[in-house]
């Protein structure tokens, strides 16, 4: 099924998120990144048991500052046919208002020598969301902006806020809608938790586009008690793509180390849905 949304652009590597040296250098005051989680997946398609590898990491940059990153690389025949295409998504986040707020979200891909790079900047002090795009020989230039009246999430910040039980469903039968970045058009992610099975709790993520209601992508997964996707699958143009969590993965404990972030057993909603503009100005770059 074809999805017109921007999330489909990084397919199939984003599949694993949905169930689940770029930009400015880090400020000198920040400590060296500390690895909190590293999830490794192997993607299967048709008869190819190792079509691609995906790595998702979460690092702590400093007090209340985090970065999440996912990198996907094709393997073997797929690598040859795709021209060595690679995908990378990265989000810098701050712990604020009892949740992880995205500060900068980056999308990058390579195909041979061709590079594509976009950067979404969340300016909470000004209530503004900006898209900056890189062009060879010109660098980064602003392409689009909009008012940031309501909180929106990129796929990575949505994934980890769901993992912490702050947004999204936490029990069987629950359904939640999470607002995504409204470019090029408004977009939402519907997350549903189904019944417990021998393989884990079944989850489904749907991409909902109100302008093109027939444009809908669905991703299924079996997740554990920490909502870590153990197996993920979707169908694209009649071909099933399946991702399997590998044993070398490092999974973090409940909550975020060093913060009073709620785990799945704690209250998952902040006291009030405050506007995101309450983030400190110095936390925007």
N, C-alpha and C positions, 0 to 999 in steps of 0.2 A: 504494500500500500504506500503510495507516495505522499509525503508530507511536505507542504510548502513552507513550513516554519524554518527559522534559522537554526534550530537545534538539529535538523536533519542534515545540515551542511557538513557536520563532522562525523556522519554515520560511516562505519558502524561503531566507532569507538565510543560515542556518546551513549550507546545502548547500555553500557555498564553503569553509567551515572544515573540514568533515569530510573532504574529500579531502585538504584543507589543514588642568565645573563641578558633577559629582555626588560625593556622599560628602564626607568631610573634606577640607579644602584640603591641598595639598602642604606638608610642613614647610619652613620658610624656608631650611634648610641645603641643600636639594636645588637643583642647578643647573637652568636652564631645560631643558625636554625637548629632546633631540636626535633628529631623525627618522632612523631606520635603514632603514625599508622602508615603502613605500606601494603597495599592490596595488589596482588598479581593475578591476572586473568589470561586464560588461553581461549582464543576464539576459534570456533569450528564453523565451517560452511560447506555444504554438499559433502563430498568425500574427503575434504581437506581437514585433517584433525588439528592442524596448527596454522590456520590462515593468518592469524595476527596475534600479537601480544599487547596487553594493556597493563599499565602500572598507574595506580592511584595513590598519591601520598598526601599526608597532612603533616605540616611542620609548625612548630611554635617559633615565631620570629622574636618575640619579646613579651613583656607583660601585656596580656590582652590582645596580642597581635598574632595572626595565624595566616598561613598560606596553604592552599590546597591545589594540587596539580594532577592532571591526568595526561599521560602520553600513550599514544597508540602507534604501533609500527607493524606493517604487514610482514609476513614471512614467506619464504620459499617462492612458489609460483605466483602468489598474489602480489608479492613484492615486485616481481619482474613485470607483471601485467600492469601494475599501478604506477610504474615508473619510480618506485621507491617512495611513494607518498607517505608522509608522516603527519600526525595531528597532535597538537598540544593545546590544552586549556589550563588556565591558571587564574586563581582568585586570591587576592589579598583581602583579609577580613579582620574586623575588630569586634571584640566582645563588648556589646553596648546594649542597654535596654533589655537585658536578659536574653540576648540572642546574638548570633553571629551576623554582623552586617557587612555586606560586600563593600569594599572601597574601590578596588580596581579589578575588572574581569577582562582577561585577555584570551583571544582565539588566534591560533597560529597554525599554518599548514605549509608543508613543503611538497613539491612535486618536481623532482629533478633539481634544477637551479631556480625554479620559480617559487617565490615565497609570498604568502598572504598573511597579513597581520592586522588585527583590530583590537582596540582597547576601549572598554567602557569605564568611564570615570564617574563615581558616585560622589557628588558634592553635596553633602547633607546640610552644611551651613548655609548654602545658597538655595537649597531645595531644587537641585538641577542634576540631570543625568546626561552625560555627553558621550558621543561616539567619536573616537579618533581612529583614522585609518592610515596605514603606512603605504607609501608608494616609492618605488626605487628611484633614487636620485632626488627625492623631495622630502623624505622623512615623514613624520606624523603630522597630519592636518585634521582639523575638526570637520566631520561630515554631517553630524546631526546632534540635536539636543532636544530635551523635553523637560517639563516640570516634574519634580519628584515629590508629588503630593502624597502618594501612598507607597508603602514599602514593596519593592519588587526584588526578585532573587534571580541570580544566574543559576545554572544547573549545579555547580559545585557548592555554593552556599546553601542552596535548597537541600541538597543531599545531606550535608552535615547538620543542618538545623533539624531535619527529619530524624537523623540518627540520634540526636540529643532529645528528641521528643518535644521540641519547642513548636514546630509547625508540622502539619501532616497528621495522618492517622497513627494510632499506637495500638489499637485493638482490632480483633477480628470484626469484619463488617463495616468498619469506619471508612468514610470517603472524605477527602479534603481537596480543595482547589488552591493551588499556589500560583500567584501572579508572577509571570516571567518578564523579562526585559521587553518593553513594547516597541521593538523594532524588527523588521520594517512595519509591523502592524501589531496590535494588541495580542497577547498570547498568554495562555494559562496551562498549567500542568495539573491534571487530575490524578490523585494518588489514592488507590483503593487497597485495603487489606482484606484478603479472603480467609478461607478456613485453614486450620493447621493440618498439614499432611505429614507423611513419614519423611518427606524431603525438606520440611520446614514450612513456615508460614508463606502462603502464596500471596504475591503482591502484583498489582498492575498499575502502570503509569500510562496515561493518555495525554497526548498533546492536543489541546483544544484551541482552535483559531476561530474567533467569532465572525470574522469577515468571510472566511471560507469554511463553513461548518462541516463540509464533507471531507476536508483535509484533516485527517486524523491518523496519528501513528500510535500504536499500542506496543508496549514492552511488558513482558511478564518476568517474574523472578520468584525464586524461593529464597526467603531471608531467614536469618536466625533471630534469636531473642534480642540481639543488639541491632537488628535491622541491617545486618551486613548481607549483601547479595551473595549467596553461595552458587547459584546458577541463574543465568539470565538468558532470555531468548526473545526473538522477534522475527517477523517475516517481512522481507523486502522483495517486491517483484516476484513473489512466489517462492523465494529462497529463504530458508530458515537459518538465521545466524544465532549461534549459541555461545555463551561465555561461561567458563568454569573457573571458580576460584582455586588457585594453586596452593599447595601446602606450605610454600615458603613465605606466604603472606604473614604480616605482623599486624594484629588487630588490637586497637587500643581498648582499655577498660571503659566502663560506663563513665560518662561525663568527660570534661576536658581537664587534664591535669593542671593543678594550680588555680583552678577557678571553681566557683560554686555553681557550675553548670548542672542542670538537672539530668538525671539518667532516666531510663524508661519507667522506673518505679516512682519517680517524683512527679510533682505537679509540672505539667508541661506548658503552661500558659503564663506569660508575664502578668503582673498585677493590672496593667492597663496597656492598651494598644496605643502607645505614644507615637507621635509622628517621628519619622527617622531623622528629622532636622535637629534633634537634640544631641546628635553626635558632636564631639568637640571639633572646632575648626581645624586644629592641628592634626586631626586624624584623617584629613582629606588631602590628597596629593594631586 
